[in-house]
Amino acid sequence: MAGSSLITPPARFSLKLANTRLRFEPATKKFALLAYDKPIFHLPFWWVCKLESHLYQIRYVLWQDFFWQVDIFKKEVEKISGGKFCSTEGSATKLPGQMTVEK
């Protein structure tokens, strides 16, 4: 928590949930944030670009300096900096975490 005491409410708090994931459905082009396989919130302000059959780029509308690149064959996610969305430009940094692909 940030800025909290017994008489002052916190400025914010964060919960790290072990079973949380961001899901994208290519057929409907919709994103959802799920905790324990239940939707927390529909995310309408996300953009996706399908570069190849196995390669997607994902960007939240407010992210100016980076976006994510998802390779469903390798099951890897990278943060792309200094590039143009929906292109092969930029520097990639592999993100930690597990990815599953559902068919």
C-alpha positions as CSV (number, residue, x, y, z in Angstrom):
1,M,0.0,0.0,0.0
2,A,1.1,3.6,-0.5
3,G,0.2,6.5,1.8
4,S,-1.8,4.5,4.3
5,S,-2.3,4.9,8.1
6,L,-5.0,4.2,10.6
7,I,-6.7,7.6,9.8
8,T,-5.6,8.2,6.2
9,P,-6.8,6.1,3.4
10,P,-4.2,4.7,1.0
11,A,-3.5,6.4,-2.3
12,R,-3.6,2.9,-3.9
13,F,-3.1,-0.8,-3.2
14,S,-2.0,-3.7,-5.4
15,L,-2.9,-7.3,-5.2
16,K,-0.6,-9.9,-6.8
17,L,-2.8,-12.8,-7.8
18,A,-1.1,-16.1,-8.6
19,N,-3.8,-17.1,-11.1
20,T,-4.2,-13.9,-13.2
21,R,-3.8,-13.7,-16.9
22,L,-4.5,-11.4,-19.9
23,R,-6.5,-13.3,-22.5
24,F,-7.0,-12.3,-26.2
25,E,-9.5,-14.0,-28.5
26,P,-8.5,-13.4,-32.1
27,A,-12.0,-14.3,-33.5
28,T,-13.7,-11.5,-31.5
29,K,-10.6,-9.3,-31.1
30,K,-11.4,-8.9,-27.4
31,F,-9.1,-8.8,-24.4
32,A,-10.1,-9.8,-20.8
33,L,-8.2,-9.7,-17.5
34,L,-9.0,-12.9,-15.6
35,A,-8.3,-14.0,-12.0
36,Y,-8.9,-17.7,-11.3
37,D,-10.5,-18.0,-14.8
38,K,-13.2,-15.4,-13.9
39,P,-13.2,-12.0,-15.8
40,I,-12.2,-9.0,-13.7
41,F,-12.7,-6.5,-16.4
42,H,-13.2,-6.3,-20.2
43,L,-10.3,-4.3,-21.7
44,P,-11.6,-2.3,-24.7
45,F,-8.5,0.0,-25.0
46,W,-6.1,-2.6,-26.2
47,W,-4.9,-2.8,-29.8
48,V,-3.6,-5.9,-31.5
49,C,-1.6,-6.4,-34.7
50,K,-1.2,-9.9,-36.2
51,L,2.2,-9.8,-38.0
52,E,2.2,-13.5,-38.8
53,S,0.1,-16.6,-38.1
54,H,2.0,-17.0,-34.8
55,L,3.2,-13.5,-34.0
56,Y,1.0,-10.8,-32.4
57,Q,1.8,-7.3,-31.1
58,I,-0.3,-5.9,-28.3
59,R,-0.4,-2.3,-27.2
60,Y,-2.5,-0.5,-24.6
61,V,-3.7,2.8,-25.9
62,L,-1.8,4.9,-23.3
63,W,1.6,3.1,-23.8
64,Q,3.7,5.5,-25.9
65,D,7.2,4.0,-25.6
66,F,6.7,0.3,-25.8
67,F,4.3,-2.6,-26.7
68,W,4.4,-6.4,-26.2
69,Q,5.1,-9.0,-28.9
70,V,3.6,-12.5,-28.4
71,D,4.9,-15.5,-30.2
72,I,2.4,-18.3,-29.7
73,F,4.7,-21.0,-31.2
74,K,7.6,-20.2,-28.9
75,K,5.2,-19.3,-26.1
76,E,7.2,-16.1,-25.3
77,V,6.3,-12.5,-24.7
78,E,8.7,-9.7,-25.3
79,K,8.6,-6.0,-24.5
80,I,9.5,-4.0,-27.7
81,S,11.0,-0.5,-27.1
82,G,12.0,2.1,-29.7
83,G,9.9,0.6,-32.5
84,K,6.8,1.3,-34.4
85,F,3.7,-0.7,-33.5
86,C,2.7,-3.3,-36.2
87,S,6.2,-3.5,-37.6
88,T,9.4,-5.5,-36.9
89,E,11.2,-2.4,-35.6
90,G,12.5,-2.0,-32.1
91,S,14.6,-3.6,-29.3
92,A,13.1,-6.8,-27.7
93,T,13.4,-7.8,-24.0
94,K,11.9,-11.1,-23.0
95,L,9.3,-10.8,-20.2
96,P,9.1,-13.4,-17.5
97,G,6.0,-15.4,-17.0
98,Q,4.1,-18.4,-18.4
99,M,2.0,-18.3,-21.5
100,T,-0.6,-20.9,-22.6
101,V,-2.2,-21.2,-26.0
102,E,-5.7,-22.6,-26.1
103,K,-7.3,-24.1,-29.2
